[in-house]
Amino acid sequence: MKYYVAYGSNLDKKQMAFRCPGARPVGSGFLKDFELIYRGSRTGSYATVRYHEKKFVPVGVWKITKAHEQSLDRYEGYPIFYQKYVVPVAMEDGSTIKGMIYIMRTDATPGRPSESYVDTIYRGYEDFNLDFRYLMESLDLNKRELRLSKR
């Protein structure tokens, strides 16, 4: 088993129960020096993270099996759309763990996530008792990026 770090729609426990039956939520924490952003593709716009000094992204951490990882690989479009990395996570209890995370390729451009996609992330923030302020800030940043990209 390994740790999987979720920051987007895979925070939603109902969605993960469907996608990865038996995966166990183990707690929440933060990615230090990252920020939550949204990038587009032919199928829509989705959450990803990028390095940004002095920013934080709240995350939920799951314990997953190899079969769960394979299911997530398919869902995330690995290795073409998202890449996998191992990152440190500062857990709420003060410990630090290392977990697998998916990060979208860097050439993807800003896009507006659908309302239903944001609702799923919102439910995940509720599930993991995360601070909604970070989600709202990411959506405000997305609006600014989209305005700038239209210039």
N, C-alpha and C positions, 0 to 999 in steps of 0.2 A: 504494500500500500504506500501511497505517496500523498503529499499535500498538493491540492489544486487551489489556486488563488483566483477568486472571481471578483469582478468589479462592475459587470454589466448585467445582462439578462440572466446569467447563471447564478446570480444571487437569489433568484426566486426559487424557494424550496419546492414548490409544486412543479415548476418546470424541470428542475433537476431530478425530482423523483420520477418523472416520465422519461427523461433523457438518460439518466444514470441510476436506475433502481439500486438501492443499497448504499449509494454514496452517503457519507455521514458529515453533516456540518460540525465543525469542531470549534469554531469561534470566529471572532472578528479582529481586525487589526488595521494597519495602515501601511501603504507603500510610501516611503519617504522619498522626496525629490522626484515625484511624478505628478502629472495632472491628467484628469479625465477629459477626453476629447471624443468627437464623433467624426467618422470618415465614411465616405460614400463608395458604393459599388453599383453594379448593374441591378442588384437585388434590393438595394436600400442603403441606409446609413446606420452604422453600428458603433458601439463604444470601443475605444481603445485607450491606451495610456501612452504618454511620452515623457521623456525626461524633462524635468523643470525644477531647478534648484529651489529649495525652500517651500515647495508645494507638497500636498499630501493627497492620497486617494484612499478612501476607506474601502476595505475589502472584506469578503467572507472567505473563510478557509474551509475546504472540504477534504476529507480523506477519501481517496479514490483507488480503485483497482486498475490493473492493466486494461481490462475490458472497458471500464469507464473512460479511460484515457483514449482508447480507440474510438469510442462513440463521440467523445468531445472533438477529437481530431477531424472526424467527418463533418460534424456540425460547424466547426470553426473554419473549415476549408484549409486545414493544414496540409501541406506546407506552402500552398500558393497564396492564400489570402492572409492568414495569420501565421506567425512564427512562434515557436515555443522557447521560453527562457526559464531559468531558475533565478528567483529573486528573493532577497530577504524581506520578511514581513515582521513589523513590530506589532506583536499581539497585545491585546488589551490588558492581559495579565502581567505585562512587562517583559515577557520572554521574546525571543526572536527565533523564527523558524525560517526554513528555506522551502519555497514552494514553486511549483510549475505554473507559469502564466502564459497566456496567449497575447501577443502584441501584433497589431495589424502592420502590414508592410508600410514603410515610410513614404512611399510615393502616392498613397491614397489621399484624395483631396477632401476638404470639408464637405459635409452633407447634412441635411436635416433628418434626424431620426423620426420615425413614425410615432404618432401618439400612443399606439398600442405597445410599441417597443419601450418607450419611456415609462409607460404604466407598469410593464413587467419589471423594469429596473426599480421603480418606486416600491413595488411589492417586496422586492429583494431587500431594499433598504429597511423596510419594516421588519422583514423576517430576521435580519441580523442586527436590528436595533442600531442602524448607522445614522449619522448626522446628515439630515436632508440638505443642510446648507451646502455641502460639497456637490450634491447632485444639481441643485439650483444654480450654483456658480458655473458648473460645467455647461449647463444649458444656456446661460447668459453668454459665456465665452463662445459657444457655437453660433449664437445669433450674430455676435460681432464678427466672427470669422467669415460667416456667409455674406454679411454686408460688404466686407473688404474684398471678398473674392469676386463680387459682381462689378467692382470698379474697373 
